[in-house]
Amino acid sequence: MSKYWSTTTSALTPYIPGEQPIEGSMVKLNTNENPYPPSERVLEAIRRAADSKLRLYPDPHGSRLAAEIAGRFGLSQQHIFLGNGSDEILAFAFQAFFDRGLPVLFPDVTYSFYSVYANLYGLSHAPVPLDEQFRIKTGAYSIPNSGIILPNPNAPTAVCLPLEDIRRLLAQHTEHVLIVDEAYIDFGGESAVPLIADYPNLLVIHTLSKSRSLAGLRVGYALGQPELIEGLNRVKNSFNSYTLDRLALAGAEASFQDEAHLRETTARIIRTRETAKMQLAGLGFQMTDSTANFLFVTHPAVAAAVLFRRLREHGILVRYFDKPRIDNHLRITVGTDAEMRLLLEALKEILQAEK
């Protein structure tokens, strides 16, 4: 701890991302990246954009990309906010919509960046316990708050909240914003975007990192009524007034012009996920009913920490969280069929050795 740090900095416990090994050195099932490459149209658009115009600042409004996203969801550009990844948008949202005093509410087992942001911005927060099956209990959110944020599907549990439950929360908390973080929604969940027209307190956040295979591009966007979008812009333009860079804008725009690629890759991942569920169950694993591109698993005979360490020895990375309630679970990204076969073979060998 440095004597030069502020009190706030000294008190922070930063978010720790998943390990990023040297490319090709490990089977990487630990950061929920898409195992398939992005659309060729995206790569070509980025190549075309890498020209002499890089000397110029990009469009601060990202108008062409915003128009593509708006058209995709039947909204106007006034309903769209662009950010350098969904995490940046989350940071702006915590500043734009949550006040000090009453707590921000989110699940006790969820994306750990939420508590990091709350601490960074001096916001009180009250984690709301999931039930024993790691499901969100909407009735438990009926307490005074300055706003609610929920990932749907939740991470790392992979459990999806039905749309009717989100509608119920919106109706109960009309004075505060409900943020629905839909990073994994394209893998089987039902999006809350259609509710935006009826609920001015709903903000939905998406990323291109998962289903669109663009984690390396850092593109996210939020959808909500213009009043909420204006709030995000007020924060952004008081901090960093520029939007995505030229290459990111070009690649993201092309991604929305190739919806067939999105449908194809997500369908492949869903098929692999469902097969992996059955195979893991056959090895004695228990897991939640995932609607994401990852599985949340535990084994009754071998501790998760042991499995995590032994898989790494086999050259396979998965995610282990040494935290209350989930310290005997692993989060396993759904990879290619070949990668999942390597995972299953390694697990069979480990379980046999640990008997």
ZIVEN-V969657 format. One record per backbone hydrogen bond with DSSP energy under -1.0 kcal/mol. NH is the residue of the N-H (numbers start at 1). CO is the residue of the C=O. E is the energy in kcal/mol with one decimal. If there is no record, write none. Layout:
nh->(NH	NH)
co->(CO	CO)
e->(E	E)
//
This chain:
nh->(5	10	11	12	25	27	29	43	44	45	46	47	48	49	50	51	54	55	56	62	66	67	68	69	70	71	72	73	75	79	80	81	83	85	89	90	91	92	93	94	95	96	97	104	105	108	114	116	117	118	119	120	121	122	123	126	128	131	134	140	141	142	143	146	148	149	150	152	154	158	166	167	168	169	170	171	172	173	176	178	179	180	181	182	185	187	188	195	196	198	199	202	203	204	205	206	208	213	214	217	220	221	222	223	224	228	229	230	231	232	233	234	235	236	237	238	239	240	249	250	251	252	253	254	255	256	258	262	263	264	265	266	267	268	269	270	271	272	273	274	275	276	277	278	279	280	281	282	284	285	286	288	290	291	295	297	298	307	308	309	310	311	312	313	314	315	316	317	319	323	326	329	330	331	332	333	334	340	341	342	343	344	345	346	347	348	349	350	351	352	353	354)
co->(2	6	7	9	22	315	317	39	40	41	42	43	44	45	46	49	51	52	53	59	62	63	64	65	66	67	68	69	70	76	77	222	220	83	85	86	87	88	89	90	91	92	93	124	147	128	111	112	113	114	115	116	117	119	118	104	106	135	131	137	138	139	141	103	177	105	179	181	159	154	162	163	164	165	166	167	168	169	173	201	148	203	150	205	182	184	185	192	193	195	195	199	178	223	180	221	219	210	208	214	83	206	81	204	79	225	225	226	227	228	229	230	231	232	233	235	236	236	245	246	247	248	249	250	251	252	255	258	259	260	261	262	263	264	265	266	267	268	269	270	271	272	273	274	275	276	277	278	281	280	298	296	288	158	332	330	286	303	304	305	306	307	308	309	310	312	311	27	331	321	323	326	297	319	295	29	293	336	337	338	339	340	341	342	343	344	345	346	347	348	349	350)
e->(-1.0	-2.4	-1.4	-1.0	-2.4	-3.3	-2.2	-1.7	-2.4	-2.0	-2.1	-2.1	-2.3	-1.8	-1.1	-2.2	-1.9	-1.5	-2.3	-1.1	-2.9	-2.3	-1.9	-2.5	-2.7	-2.4	-1.9	-1.5	-2.7	-1.9	-1.6	-2.1	-2.6	-2.1	-1.2	-2.4	-2.1	-2.2	-2.7	-2.5	-1.3	-2.5	-2.4	-2.4	-2.4	-1.9	-1.6	-1.2	-2.7	-2.2	-2.3	-2.5	-2.4	-1.1	-3.1	-2.6	-2.7	-2.4	-2.1	-1.4	-1.7	-1.3	-1.7	-2.3	-2.1	-2.5	-2.7	-2.4	-2.9	-2.3	-1.3	-2.4	-1.9	-2.0	-2.3	-2.0	-1.7	-1.7	-1.4	-3.1	-2.9	-2.8	-2.8	-2.5	-1.2	-1.7	-1.2	-2.1	-2.0	-1.1	-1.4	-1.5	-2.3	-2.7	-2.3	-3.1	-2.4	-1.4	-1.8	-1.5	-2.4	-2.2	-2.7	-2.9	-1.7	-1.6	-1.7	-2.6	-1.4	-2.0	-2.3	-2.2	-1.6	-2.8	-2.9	-1.3	-1.7	-3.0	-2.5	-2.2	-2.6	-2.7	-2.2	-2.0	-1.8	-1.6	-1.4	-1.1	-2.5	-2.4	-2.5	-2.3	-1.9	-1.9	-2.2	-2.5	-2.2	-2.3	-2.8	-2.4	-2.0	-2.7	-2.3	-1.5	-2.2	-2.9	-2.3	-1.8	-1.7	-2.3	-3.1	-1.4	-1.5	-1.7	-2.6	-2.6	-2.4	-2.2	-2.9	-2.0	-2.8	-2.7	-1.7	-1.6	-1.1	-1.7	-2.6	-3.0	-2.5	-2.1	-1.1	-1.6	-2.6	-2.6	-3.0	-2.2	-2.9	-2.5	-1.9	-1.8	-2.1	-2.6	-2.5	-2.3	-2.6	-2.4	-1.9	-2.5	-3.0	-2.1	-1.9	-1.9)
//
